[in-house]
Amino acid sequence: MRLFSEISRALTEEGISPGRVQYTVIDGKGGYFQNVKRLLEFSDTAIVLTGKKGAVRVEGEKLSIGKYYAGDATVLGDIRRVERVD
């Protein structure tokens, strides 16, 4: 358990805190987003997902929402850029 608490502390110090949208992008396939509260903007080239603290803007081509349930969302398509919008 000590390892997990050290990792959590290190991530929090780097600005990754509970309530912020966390994400993993798979090149050419899409991405998985956690802590999503709301879908603020949606088009085939840009999606904005908001969390409890801040938001992320996903830009790319042929974007779509694959799944959105219980704070988790998948974005399908060719993701070119993800940036935090605070």
GIPEBEL-V70187 format. One record per residue. N is the residue number from 0. RES is the residue in one small letter. PHI is phi in whole degrees, 0 to 359 (none if undefined). D_CENTER is the distance of its C-alpha to the mean C-alpha in whole Angstrom. Layout:
{{N/RES/PHI/D_CENTER} {N/RES/PHI/D_CENTER}}
This chain:
{{0/m/none/26} {1/r/297/27} {2/l/301/25} {3/f/295/22} {4/s/292/22} {5/e/293/23} {6/i/296/19} {7/s/300/18} {8/r/296/20} {9/a/296/19} {10/l/293/16} {11/t/295/16} {12/e/295/19} {13/e/274/16} {14/g/99/14} {15/i/265/12} {16/s/237/13} {17/p/304/13} {18/g/96/11} {19/r/275/8} {20/v/291/5} {21/q/255/5} {22/y/208/4} {23/t/227/7} {24/v/249/9} {25/i/253/12} {26/d/308/14} {27/g/81/16} {28/k/245/15} {29/g/145/11} {30/g/203/8} {31/y/242/6} {32/f/237/4} {33/q/243/6} {34/n/67/8} {35/v/277/7} {36/k/260/11} {37/r/203/11} {38/l/264/11} {39/l/269/13} {40/e/217/14} {41/f/211/14} {42/s/208/16} {43/d/282/17} {44/t/241/16} {45/a/207/13} {46/i/224/10} {47/v/244/9} {48/l/247/7} {49/t/256/9} {50/g/241/9} {51/k/296/12} {52/k/233/12} {53/g/87/11} {54/a/209/8} {55/v/231/6} {56/r/250/8} {57/v/254/8} {58/e/239/12} {59/g/173/14} {60/e/230/17} {61/k/54/17} {62/l/281/14} {63/s/207/14} {64/i/268/12} {65/g/274/13} {66/k/208/13} {67/y/215/12} {68/y/204/13} {69/a/52/14} {70/g/86/10} {71/d/248/9} {72/a/219/8} {73/t/246/9} {74/v/247/9} {75/l/261/12} {76/g/123/14} {77/d/267/15} {78/i/281/12} {79/r/259/14} {80/r/203/11} {81/v/229/8} {82/e/226/9} {83/r/283/9} {84/v/236/11} {85/d/253/13}}
